[in-house]
C-alpha cells in the first residue's frame, strides 16, 4: 500500500501535466522565435544605434557608433514619421473595436443552423486567403485596368457604386441629436466596412470555436428559470467568450499594426532608400509604442474576462 502511494506522489499532478502539455504545444513557436526571430531583433536594435554603411567592395557592411542620433532625427527633423506613427496608432484604435464587434456578430449568426452554413463560413474566411501579397497585387492591377485608377472615377460614380453618402448619414444623425464625435466615428466605420470584413476572418473562426464550446445546459437552465434571450446573451454568451475576446483583441492589434503605414514607411526607408539604420530606429519606436498600447488595452480587457471552470 505504501509503495502504491509513493508512486502516486511521484507522478505528475494535473497542474503539472497541463503545464507540460502547454509547453509542448508552443514548442515550435519557441524554437522559431529563439533561432530565427530573436537574433534579427537584436541585430535590428544594434543597427538603430549605429551608422550603417554598405561596403560594396567587400560585399558586406560596416557599422560606426551613432548613439541616439537616428532617434533624434526621427523626432525632431523627419517630416513624416511622427505624423504617420500617430495616424497608424489612431487607425489601430479605431479598427480594433469595429473588427471585434463585427466578428462576434458574424460568429453568432454563423453559429446558427441554416442551409449552406459551411459555404457562408468559407466566404467569410476567404478574405484571409485573398490577403496574400501576390493575390492582393493582382486584384489591384485588375481593378486599375478596369477602372483606369481610382482617381479617375468621379465622386458621383463612386457614390453610386458604393451606395454610401456620408453627408446624408451625417445630417440624419445630427438631426437626431447624436454628438459630433460619435457621428464622425460612425462615418469612418461605415467607410472602412470593406477593410473590417477583410480583417475579420480569423477572429470569426475563433469566436465560432468559443460559442460552440459553451455547454448547452447553461442556456437550458436559463430558459427554465425564465431568462430572456437578451439576458442569456449578456449573462452567458459574453462571459463565456470573454477569454477569446481578449485573444482576438491582442491578435487584431498586432495584425492591424503589422499592416499599418508606419511599417510601410520603415520598409521603404530600408529597401528603397537604403537607410537601414534609420529604418531600424523607426521599427524600435513603433514597436515599443504598439507594445505599450497592447499592454494597456490587454490590461483593461482582462479585467472583464471570466474564466469558466
Secondary structure, 3 states (H helix, E strand, C coil): CHHHHHHHHHCCCHHHHHHHHHHHHHHHHHHHHHHHHHHHHHHHHHHHCEEEEEECCCCEEEEEECCCHHHHHHHHCCCCHHHHHHHHHHHHHHHHHHHHHHHHHHHHHHCCCCCCHHHHHHHHHHHHHHCCHHHHHHHHHHHHHHHCCHHHCCHHHHHHHHCCCHHHHHHHHHHCCCCHHHHHHHHHHHHCHHHHHHCCHHHHHHHHHHHHCCCHHHHHHHHHCCCCHHHHHHHHHHHHHHHHHHHHHHHHHHHHHHCCHHHHHHHHHHHCCCCHHHHHHHHHHHHHHHHHHHHHHHHHHHCCCCCCC
